[in-house]
Amino acid sequence: MDEEDELPLLTAVSSSARQLYLLLRCINFAEKAHVQINEGGLQFSVDEASVMEGSAFISKDLFTTYTFRAPAPQRPSQREIGDSDDEEDEDPDETLPTFQISLPALLETLQIFGLTDTNTSKPPWARDNPASTATGGAFTNNVLGMNNMCRIAYDAPGSPLSIVLTEATIRTTCNLTTYEPAFNEEIPFDRQALALKTIMRGTWLYDAVSELSSTSPEKLTLWARTRGRKPYFALSSSGTLGSARVEFNNTPIRPPPPSNPPADTPPPASNLLETFQLSDPTSTFRASYKFSLIQRAARAMSVATKVSVRVDEQGVLSLQFMIEVEAGKVSFVDFRFVPLVEEDENEGDETQFLGGEGEESDGSVMEDEDERRA
Amino acid sequence: MVVLNFTLTPEAASKIHDLLVCLGKFSDTVAIEARRERLTFTALNSSKSAYAALTLEGKQFFSTYECIPSHGGLDGRFACSMYTKALLSVFKGRLYDPLGRDGAIDRCEVSVQDRADETQCRFIVKMICNQGVIKTYKLTYEAVDVMHALFDRNSATNRWSMNAGAMKEYIEFFGTKTEMLDIFAGEDGRAVFKSYTEKISNGKEILKHPLVTAVAVNTSDFEEFKVQPGLHIVISVKDFKAIVIHADTLKTSLKAYYSHPTRPLQFSYGCDGLLCEFTLMTSGDYNGATAPTPAPAPQIASRVASRAVSAATAEARDNRSMPPPVEPASRRSARREVGSRQPSSPPTRPQDDPESLFVNQGEEEDTQWEPVDYNNEEEALGWDASTDRNAGNFATFQDSGSFSRSDGVQGNADSMEGIAPTQRVSQIKGLW
């Protein structure tokens, strides 16, 4: 039933709406999302006041079938909403279909059959019964993997995005209105001029951000430096009740005691920061961002296997999350943040950290020294 | 400059979490008082009817413990007060995870930054996790003087002790909205814990829906039960629940000490260097079997014998500490004078109070007793800044060790008169 139509610009069938849902949920912080369809998959991007943007790329690998027919250039009759030459990556002149869609509505749609999602936390009675009573035996839809078919079709520019969810004998068709794309300038991020790049586990970052949120801070400051080839990365914030800082040191100050062996902790125990690059290793890197914006990426942090934290020379922060939606298949969700302008008050912050930290093995005076050297 | 550094194991840090959760049920702020050999968390609820002191032994509870107060010599202390919520956000749950998963810590280092050359004073908590993650919190604190409620166990003739786990099962039956808990020692070998709500109707208007739950427990189920038969004693259910739940986290036995209604009741439990004491105001059926008459005598006796008593009797009345606001300003100033000439104040005063103070009255009868002996009303508060129940000379009020108030109970009683119990000693420093 998925290949019945030759006409649509896009036809994609996924065996589970759950993966799409998991990915799109990560960027669910705005009403409207831009969708761009290209050969490789679907690009969903949302933006907040042009200071933050998030995008999720749903690769065609996540679909069992993915058919994209690039609109023929000689298609003047159709509305010219597709010219997305503002997208920097797929800049070639071809007109890729782009539209806006209501993200919350899309997420609601994908959840319609959440009850039979085997992996959800729904109670078993709600999960098993429909399928087993419908067909039963070895040929249940669950066994055949047919329980939760999701078919996405986009006929032509201007037409609604049609999502057909098939489950057992129930078929639901949702047509989501598409909107004209708004002029949407991407936050410029210069991959060639990075000031900082580090890769770590997503949960570490999630943990750090949730720790810092206890101080109900306004802004989040990133610190990074290298000393004696040892990387150091820290996030700090301060609020009315005090300040908090979470540091990541690649070399544990002391090895984990044998008394509580890290049972399920993966090898990164020794390498907290898998990659660590500073453009200027002699100085301390510092940049501040609005905390509430960073927090919007929290869901992505919590589900991501890894996160790549990059900051370019201008201070734009890019968080790229690698999310494993299914064993072996990874997808990426990106966030970009515009930095806050540094104020003088930050100097006070820094001295505070220097003073407070003074005693610990390697953490202390290095900032000081680094700066003197610089 | 104060030196306070200590290190906690994950287990100990998790215990701090538990105790903060418990203290958080009493007060929004928690005071920390550090001495050379121990650290005490105290909380006093807003109505001053419940006081909690959780003492951590320096050598036993901590991996390392060092405290050098800036002044006061051996008896010196460093005290500060913080939002319970702020501390709780640092000492989260699941700090101790035997599997060493995320969020588990390797150790926790706490220090206080209080130096003349620092612009900021901070309470610094450093959580060191296994994989090289270090979480540092710098919390603001308020320097305060901590006052302690005194309790004399010698005069608390009624006592019982029970496994906290068993007690926890009983409290689950209490209605969530009930306010009071009546602990009744029956004559038939049973103790009855009855939770109920007072003043459910005002005239014809029903204010609250009454739900009375009575849990009868065989006294043989107690580890110890020595209570005068027929004695009712009434405390707050909420406090009791908080205490039992915390005692249960330590898997220990909860011990109760009390004399009779309107006198303080103390719950005590602890293990592994953690000693928890909760002193609660009580009310009760003072017309009942617990004749008020026997009470005063032991009180006097113990007062004479040990000075702790003044305080002991006193804290029962932390509920009575409410009266001070109504006192006229003129009187307050008068009493301040008394306080200021405390060294010469007559030693006879304590003898006065048995008559006035130890008449058993409910707190509702404030009007009865309050005018009777105004001077001693303050004495009734019995706050002691020294925590040390057994110490001979009691400093009922002490200003962080800067004054060595060793001139005995009279002086203290008088010095107390200068201060409303709700007032920080630091606020009246100018008097001396």
Chai-1 contact restraints between the chains, C-beta under 6 A:
chainA,res_idxA,chainB,res_idxB,connection_type,confidence,min_distance_angstrom,max_distance_angstrom,comment,restraint_id
A,T203,B,D102,contact,1.0,0.0,6.0,A-B,restraint_1
A,D207,B,D102,contact,1.0,0.0,6.0,A-B,restraint_2
A,E211,B,K135,contact,1.0,0.0,6.0,A-B,restraint_3
A,S214,B,S89,contact,1.0,0.0,6.0,A-B,restraint_4
A,L241,B,A86,contact,1.0,0.0,6.0,A-B,restraint_5
A,G242,B,K138,contact,1.0,0.0,6.0,A-B,restraint_6
A,G242,B,L139,contact,1.0,0.0,6.0,A-B,restraint_7
A,G242,B,T140,contact,1.0,0.0,6.0,A-B,restraint_8
A,S243,B,K138,contact,1.0,0.0,6.0,A-B,restraint_9
A,A244,B,Y137,contact,1.0,0.0,6.0,A-B,restraint_10
A,R245,B,T136,contact,1.0,0.0,6.0,A-B,restraint_11
A,V246,B,K135,contact,1.0,0.0,6.0,A-B,restraint_12
A,E247,B,I134,contact,1.0,0.0,6.0,A-B,restraint_13
A,F248,B,V133,contact,1.0,0.0,6.0,A-B,restraint_14
A,N249,B,G132,contact,1.0,0.0,6.0,A-B,restraint_15
A,P252,B,G132,contact,1.0,0.0,6.0,A-B,restraint_16
A,P256,B,N130,contact,1.0,0.0,6.0,A-B,restraint_17
A,N260,B,P98,contact,1.0,0.0,6.0,A-B,restraint_18
A,N260,B,G100,contact,1.0,0.0,6.0,A-B,restraint_19
A,P262,B,G100,contact,1.0,0.0,6.0,A-B,restraint_20
A,A263,B,L99,contact,1.0,0.0,6.0,A-B,restraint_21
A,A269,B,Q131,contact,1.0,0.0,6.0,A-B,restraint_22
A,L272,B,Q131,contact,1.0,0.0,6.0,A-B,restraint_23
A,L272,B,G132,contact,1.0,0.0,6.0,A-B,restraint_24
